[in-house]
């Protein structure tokens, strides 16, 4: 969310300075709507229940945009890997009773605990399954975001001084 804000917050200030045809009010409205959509997209919840695993969203997120799923532990027969376009591996829960494969949530806290529960509930060996993103990747992203925020502060301060 901080990356989103650091990328978008200077836009209304720059719109005033550069005299673009888009009103700063429209930009502020778009930024707020985009922020709410981002919060909704990032609010995915993984629920591990006695008999099922569920991926869901809070009730305020319209189901038209984000669909969750639920799968009984007893129906899971395998985890199939697929290569992503960037060369990483993602995994899908497979069941012989349905044609649909369900994406294993990989960007969650305590991923190793999830893998232990999947192993316990399904009997599938999960020792070689690792999260898609490593902690150092998030640290690099945080560092670059903080650098961008510093540039944003300078940009906004310069834009305000020009308008004043």
ABEGO torsion letter per residue (X at the ends): XAAAAAAAAAAAAAAAAAGBABBAAAAAAAAAAAAAAAAAAAABBBBBBAABBBBBBBAABBAAABBBBBBBAAABABBBBBBBAAGBBBBBBBBAABABBBBBBABBBGAAAAAAAAAAAAGBBAAABBBABBAAAAAAAAAAAAAAAAAAAAAAAAAAAAAX
